[in-house]
Amino acid sequence: MPAIPADPTVLHPMPEQPRVVLLKPLITSPLIEVGEFSYYDDPDDPTAFETRNVLYHYGPERLVIGKFCALGEGVRFIMNGANHRMDGPSTFPFPIMGGSWADHFDLITGLPGRGDTVVGHDVWFGYRATVMPGVRIGHGAVIASGSVVVDDVPDYGIVGGNPARLIRRRYDDADIARLLALAWWDWPIEHLTAHVRTVMSASVDELEAAAPR
């Protein structure tokens, strides 16, 4: 019997666990892009990810999440729309309150932003991690529970704390370069299916030996 790949188009990959959703078939916003098999786990309402977990997303900045990412309960992405003026005595956004204050809306438009928020492939986000606007998180990174990520995270870096700091890297520079070159997340799905055990538990040498030729 040939190995049968998982289906990336199924909203609930574990029917007995409705708290787990694949994000790609769920997302409707043109400003959010998620790769295949990235999932979110939440016992309350995982299908509300776009509104509950991507906050202040008034555009035009994008949120890009790669393939095979694991997002624990309560992970939040704060987008550039959360920005307030800081160059005057008050940070309060008076114009959004209406009335004649709305005549000063130019004071809160065009605020500087940090650009798109980009998450690589195979990134694991722990419980209630928060990612601030414009952050770039590398492939294979791990974001510890409760972290507030304010700066870019390197490939295969493990970060934690508030603000999050680099704890260590999962591999040395040479092996990270090899892993990035192998890019197992881009392997044909049939080949990946045949080598799931290698991807999950083998050495870099063994992963290299299993790569498509």
C-alpha positions, 0 to 999 in steps of 0.5 A, spaced: 500 500 500 502 506 498 503 512 503 497 516 503 499 524 504 495 528 509 490 533 506 492 540 506 485 542 504 481 539 510 479 545 516 479 540 521 485 535 520 483 531 527 476 531 527 475 528 534 479 535 536 475 541 533 480 546 537 485 544 531 484 548 524 489 548 518 489 555 517 490 555 509 483 553 508 480 558 513 483 564 511 479 569 507 483 576 508 488 578 502 492 581 507 494 574 510 498 568 507 499 562 510 502 555 507 500 548 507 499 544 514 500 550 518 495 550 524 492 553 530 490 550 536 484 553 541 479 550 545 474 556 544 474 558 537 480 557 532 476 559 526 476 566 528 483 566 528 483 572 523 479 577 527 481 574 534 489 573 533 491 578 528 489 584 531 489 592 528 490 589 521 487 595 517 492 594 512 496 595 507 501 591 511 501 583 510 502 577 515 505 571 511 506 565 515 510 559 512 508 551 511 508 546 517 508 552 522 504 550 529 501 556 533 499 554 540 493 557 543 492 565 544 498 566 539 497 574 537 500 578 531 499 585 533 499 589 526 501 596 524 494 599 525 496 598 533 501 604 532 500 611 535 503 618 535 509 619 539 512 625 537 507 630 541 505 630 548 499 625 548 499 618 544 491 618 544 488 618 538 483 623 538 480 623 531 477 616 531 472 618 537 468 622 532 465 629 532 469 635 530 475 631 532 475 627 526 477 633 522 484 632 525 484 625 522 490 626 518 494 626 525 493 619 525 494 617 518 500 615 514 504 613 521 510 610 520 510 602 520 515 596 520 512 593 514 510 586 513 510 581 518 513 574 515 514 567 519 518 562 515 517 555 515 516 550 520 516 555 526 513 553 533 509 558 537 508 556 544 502 558 548 500 566 548 506 568 544 505 575 541 509 577 535 509 585 534 509 589 527 514 588 522 518 582 525 521 577 521 521 570 524 526 565 520 525 557 518 525 552 524 525 557 529 521 556 536 518 561 540 517 560 547 510 560 551 508 567 553 514 571 549 513 578 546 517 578 539 519 585 538 525 583 533 527 579 528 528 571 530 534 567 526 533 561 522 533 555 527 533 560 533 529 559 540 527 565 543 523 567 550 521 572 554 518 579 554 522 582 550 524 575 547 531 574 547 535 569 543 536 563 548 540 558 543 540 556 536 537 549 535 543 547 530 550 550 528 551 555 522 554 549 518 548 545 519 543 550 519 546 552 512 545 545 510 537 545 513 536 551 509 539 548 502 535 541 503 528 545 505 524 539 506 518 543 507 518 544 499 519 536 498 514 533 493 508 531 498 509 524 496 516 524 497 515 527 504 510 522 506 515 517 505 520 520 509 516 523 515 520 519 520 526 522 517 524 529 517 521 528 525 527 524 528 533 523 524 540 527 523 541 532 518 546 527 515 540 522 514 535 528 512 540 529 506 541 522 504 533 522 504 532 528 500 529 528 493 534 526 487 
